[in-house]
Amino acid sequence: MQKTIFNYTTLILCFLLLTACRESDKTEASNGKTKTAITTIYLIGDSTMADYTGDYEKGKDYMKTRYPLTGWGQVFQPFLTSDSLYLVNNLIKTDSALVDDRAKGGRSTRTFFQEGRWRSVNENLKKNDIVMMQFGHNDAALTKPERYVNIEGYKEFLRLFINQTRQKGAIPIILTPVARNYPWKDGNLENVHGEYDQAVKEIAKDMEVYLIDLNLKSRMLFSNKGKDFVSQNYFMNLPKSKYEAYPNGSDDNTHFQTKGGIEVARLVFEGLKEINLTLKQ
């Protein structure tokens, strides 16, 4: 009898141990694809990508001091819910994804690096995480030497971010800078980013990096909607006294209201779906 009890006890313990191992080791999913618990999508860039809620400005109430200012990264997480991840399942091979928005206003590739912001991302990167990088607005600011980066420097910092991302086994995705609301010509929004737009495409080709041409996508969307519509609904052109944070109104054709941020985030997700289609099943 004691031997029987011992055998049953041993069997139960072995079963519990095996179950625990299976629960903790989620490297194999039912479809045979490699899985980890979660994919983190790091966003690095400038104010057009930033999340102004939470700890962006410590001690300040977003609704009172910033709203409706909205970076597209601030509203990107809803596009990566469990019921939409299947649309990018060749790129994101986990059951969940978390957007970690590290973008900050006024930063160029150089200042993002010099301030240690890139280091804090790089130190936490895991295999198969994703780094989406969108700079250019501030790099091109020739009249602001504290942030300006010439074209060659811009390329070198992008190469650095890409190479160090790959060294961690993570996936770099490079974006051309999102459009500003100027210049318009004959009803179409033209490219204001010049060489900084082209440099991203050259880096993507030379280094075989996934590219989302957000400049082109956003210019096409805004041109289709029309100058008056996007000026009033997408960009931070605000009348006086409508929002607590902007009692004197706002005349800003670079940054987005919430609707604009959402539409740009939608374009970025469309870009991820396009990348997904290029990957083998």
C-alpha positions as CSV (number, residue, x, y, z in Angstrom):
1,M,0.0,0.0,0.0
2,Q,2.8,2.4,0.9
3,K,4.5,1.6,-2.4
4,T,1.3,2.4,-4.3
5,I,0.8,5.7,-2.5
6,F,4.4,6.6,-3.2
7,N,3.9,5.8,-6.9
8,Y,0.7,7.9,-7.1
9,T,2.4,10.8,-5.3
10,T,5.3,10.6,-7.6
11,L,3.1,10.6,-10.6
12,I,1.1,13.6,-9.5
13,L,4.2,15.6,-8.7
14,C,5.6,14.8,-12.1
15,F,2.3,15.8,-13.8
16,L,2.3,19.1,-11.9
17,L,5.9,19.8,-12.8
18,L,5.3,19.1,-16.5
19,T,2.2,21.3,-16.5
20,A,4.2,24.1,-14.9
21,C,6.9,23.8,-17.5
22,R,4.4,23.9,-20.3
23,E,2.8,27.0,-18.9
24,S,6.1,28.8,-18.4
25,D,7.5,27.8,-21.8
26,K,5.4,29.4,-24.4
27,T,7.9,29.3,-27.2
28,E,5.7,27.0,-29.3
29,A,2.2,28.1,-30.2
30,S,-0.5,25.9,-31.6
31,N,0.2,27.0,-35.1
32,G,3.8,26.0,-34.8
33,K,5.2,29.5,-34.8
34,T,7.7,30.7,-32.3
35,K,6.0,32.7,-29.6
36,T,7.0,34.8,-26.7
37,A,4.8,36.4,-24.1
38,I,4.6,39.8,-25.7
39,T,6.2,41.9,-28.4
40,T,7.2,45.4,-27.4
41,I,7.1,48.0,-30.1
42,Y,9.4,50.9,-29.3
43,L,8.7,54.2,-31.0
44,I,11.6,56.6,-31.2
45,G,11.2,60.0,-32.8
46,D,9.9,63.6,-32.3
47,S,6.8,65.4,-31.3
48,T,4.6,64.2,-34.1
49,M,5.0,60.7,-32.7
50,A,5.1,61.5,-29.0
51,D,2.5,60.5,-26.3
52,Y,1.6,63.6,-24.3
53,T,-0.4,61.8,-21.7
54,G,1.0,60.1,-18.6
55,D,4.5,61.1,-17.5
56,Y,5.4,63.2,-20.6
57,E,5.4,66.3,-18.5
58,K,5.5,65.4,-14.9
59,G,3.0,67.1,-12.7
60,K,1.0,68.5,-15.5
61,D,-2.6,67.6,-16.4
62,Y,-2.7,66.7,-20.1
63,M,-6.4,67.8,-20.5
64,K,-5.6,71.2,-19.0
65,T,-2.2,71.9,-20.5
66,R,-2.0,70.0,-23.9
67,Y,-5.2,68.6,-25.1
68,P,-6.1,68.2,-28.1
69,L,-2.4,67.9,-29.0
70,T,-1.9,64.2,-30.0
71,G,1.1,62.5,-31.4
72,W,0.3,59.5,-33.6
73,G,2.2,57.1,-31.2
74,Q,-0.2,58.2,-28.5
75,V,-3.1,56.5,-30.3
76,F,-1.3,53.6,-31.9
77,Q,-1.9,50.9,-29.3
78,P,-5.6,50.5,-30.3
79,F,-4.5,49.3,-33.7
80,L,-2.6,46.5,-32.1
81,T,-5.3,44.7,-30.1
82,S,-5.7,41.0,-30.1
83,D,-8.4,41.1,-32.7
84,S,-6.2,43.0,-35.2
85,L,-2.8,41.4,-34.7
86,Y,-3.6,38.6,-37.1
87,L,-3.3,41.2,-39.8
88,V,0.5,41.5,-39.0
89,N,1.0,37.9,-37.8
90,N,4.1,37.4,-40.0
91,L,5.8,40.4,-38.4
92,I,4.5,40.1,-34.8
93,K,4.5,36.5,-33.8
94,T,3.0,36.9,-30.3
95,D,-0.5,37.0,-29.0
96,S,-0.1,40.5,-27.7
97,A,1.9,43.7,-28.5
98,L,2.7,46.7,-26.3
99,V,3.5,50.1,-27.7
100,D,6.3,51.8,-25.7
101,D,6.4,55.4,-27.0
102,R,9.8,57.0,-26.3
103,A,9.4,59.9,-28.8
104,K,10.0,63.4,-27.4
105,G,9.3,66.8,-28.8
106,G,12.2,68.8,-30.3
107,R,14.5,65.8,-30.7
108,S,16.6,65.0,-33.7
109,T,18.5,61.8,-34.2
110,R,21.5,63.4,-32.6
111,T,19.8,64.8,-29.5
112,F,17.8,61.6,-29.0
113,F,21.1,59.8,-28.9
114,Q,23.0,62.3,-26.8
115,E,20.4,62.5,-24.1
116,G,20.6,58.8,-23.5
117,R,17.1,58.2,-24.8
118,W,18.3,55.6,-27.3
119,R,20.5,53.8,-24.7
120,S,17.4,53.4,-22.5
121,V,15.6,51.7,-25.4
122,N,18.6,49.6,-26.5
123,E,19.2,48.3,-23.0
124,N,15.7,46.8,-22.8
125,L,15.4,45.4,-26.3
126,K,14.6,41.7,-26.6
127,K,14.7,39.4,-29.6
128,N,11.8,40.0,-32.0
129,D,10.9,43.4,-30.4
130,I,10.3,46.1,-33.0
131,V,11.8,49.6,-33.1
132,M,10.0,52.1,-35.3
133,M,12.0,55.3,-35.9
134,Q,10.7,58.5,-37.4
135,F,12.9,61.6,-37.3
136,G,13.6,64.4,-39.7
137,H,11.5,67.4,-38.5
138,N,14.1,68.6,-36.1
139,D,17.2,67.3,-37.9
140,A,16.4,69.7,-40.7
141,A,16.0,72.7,-38.4
142,L,19.0,74.7,-39.8
143,T,18.1,77.8,-37.7
144,K,18.2,75.7,-34.5
145,P,21.8,74.5,-34.1
146,E,21.0,72.8,-30.8
147,R,19.0,70.2,-32.7
148,Y,20.1,70.5,-36.3
149,V,21.8,67.5,-38.0
150,N,23.1,67.6,-41.6
151,I,22.2,64.8,-44.0
152,E,25.3,62.7,-43.5
153,G,24.9,62.9,-39.7
154,Y,21.2,62.1,-40.0
155,K,22.1,58.9,-42.0
156,E,24.8,57.9,-39.5
157,F,22.5,58.1,-36.5
158,L,19.8,56.1,-38.3
159,R,22.4,53.5,-39.2
160,L,23.5,53.3,-35.6
161,F,19.9,52.8,-34.4
162,I,19.3,50.1,-37.0
163,N,22.6,48.2,-36.4
164,Q,22.2,48.2,-32.6
165,T,18.6,47.1,-33.0
166,R,19.6,44.2,-35.1
167,Q,22.4,43.2,-32.7
168,K,19.8,42.6,-30.1
169,G,17.8,40.4,-32.5
170,A,15.1,43.0,-32.7
171,I,13.5,44.4,-35.9
172,P,14.1,47.9,-37.1
173,I,11.4,49.7,-39.2
174,I,12.3,53.1,-40.6
175,L,9.7,55.8,-41.5
176,T,10.0,58.9,-43.6
177,P,8.9,62.0,-41.7
178,V,5.2,62.6,-41.6
179,A,4.0,65.5,-43.7
180,R,3.5,69.1,-42.5
181,N,0.4,71.0,-43.6
182,Y,2.4,72.9,-46.2
183,P,3.2,73.7,-49.0
184,W,0.1,73.2,-51.0
185,K,0.0,73.6,-54.8
186,D,-3.0,73.1,-57.1
187,G,-4.9,71.3,-54.4
188,N,-2.1,68.9,-53.5
189,L,0.2,68.8,-50.5
190,E,3.8,68.8,-51.5
191,N,6.9,67.4,-49.9
192,V,8.5,69.8,-47.4
193,H,11.1,67.4,-46.1
194,G,13.4,67.3,-49.2
195,E,16.7,65.5,-48.6
196,Y,15.6,64.2,-45.2
197,D,12.8,62.2,-46.9
198,Q,15.1,60.8,-49.5
199,A,17.8,59.9,-47.0
200,V,15.5,57.5,-45.2
201,K,14.7,55.7,-48.5
202,E,18.4,55.4,-49.3
203,I,19.1,54.0,-45.9
204,A,16.2,51.5,-46.2
205,K,17.5,50.3,-49.5
206,D,21.2,50.2,-48.6
207,M,20.6,48.3,-45.3
208,E,17.6,46.3,-46.4
209,V,15.4,47.8,-43.7
210,Y,11.6,47.7,-43.6
211,L,10.3,51.1,-44.8
212,I,7.0,52.9,-44.2
213,D,6.8,55.9,-46.5
214,L,4.8,57.9,-44.0
215,N,5.6,61.2,-45.8
216,L,4.0,60.0,-49.0
217,K,1.1,58.2,-47.3
218,S,0.2,61.3,-45.2
219,R,0.5,63.7,-48.2
220,M,-1.8,61.5,-50.2
221,L,-4.4,61.3,-47.4
222,F,-4.3,65.0,-46.6
223,S,-4.5,66.0,-50.3
224,N,-7.5,63.7,-50.7
225,K,-9.2,65.4,-47.7
226,G,-8.3,68.9,-48.8
227,K,-6.5,71.7,-47.3
228,D,-9.4,73.3,-45.4
229,F,-10.5,70.0,-43.9
230,V,-7.1,68.9,-42.6
231,S,-6.3,72.4,-41.4
232,Q,-9.4,72.5,-39.2
233,N,-9.7,68.9,-38.2
234,Y,-6.2,67.3,-38.3
235,F,-3.7,69.9,-37.4
236,M,-3.5,72.2,-34.4
237,N,-5.2,75.2,-35.9
238,L,-7.6,76.1,-33.0
239,P,-10.0,79.0,-32.4
240,K,-9.7,81.1,-29.3
241,S,-11.3,79.8,-26.1
242,K,-12.4,76.4,-27.4
243,Y,-9.8,74.4,-25.4
244,E,-8.6,75.2,-21.9
245,A,-4.9,74.5,-22.9
246,Y,-5.1,77.1,-25.7
247,P,-7.1,80.1,-24.6
248,N,-5.6,82.2,-27.4
249,G,-6.1,79.5,-30.0
250,S,-3.3,77.9,-32.0
251,D,-1.9,78.2,-35.5
252,D,0.2,75.1,-35.9
253,N,0.5,73.1,-39.1
254,T,3.0,70.5,-37.8
255,H,1.3,68.9,-34.9
256,F,-1.9,67.0,-34.8
257,Q,-5.3,67.2,-33.1
258,T,-6.7,63.8,-31.9
259,K,-8.4,63.1,-35.2
260,G,-5.2,63.8,-37.1
261,G,-3.1,61.6,-34.8
262,I,-5.5,58.7,-35.2
263,E,-5.5,59.0,-39.0
264,V,-1.7,59.0,-39.1
265,A,-1.6,56.0,-36.7
266,R,-3.9,54.2,-39.1
267,L,-1.5,54.9,-42.0
268,V,1.3,53.5,-39.9
269,F,-0.7,50.3,-39.2
270,E,-1.4,50.0,-42.9
271,G,2.3,50.2,-43.5
272,L,2.8,47.3,-41.1
273,K,0.3,45.3,-43.0
274,E,2.1,46.0,-46.2
275,I,5.4,44.8,-44.6
276,N,3.6,41.7,-43.3
277,L,2.5,40.8,-46.8
278,T,6.1,40.7,-48.0
279,L,7.1,38.1,-45.4
280,K,6.8,34.4,-45.9
281,Q,3.9,32.6,-44.2
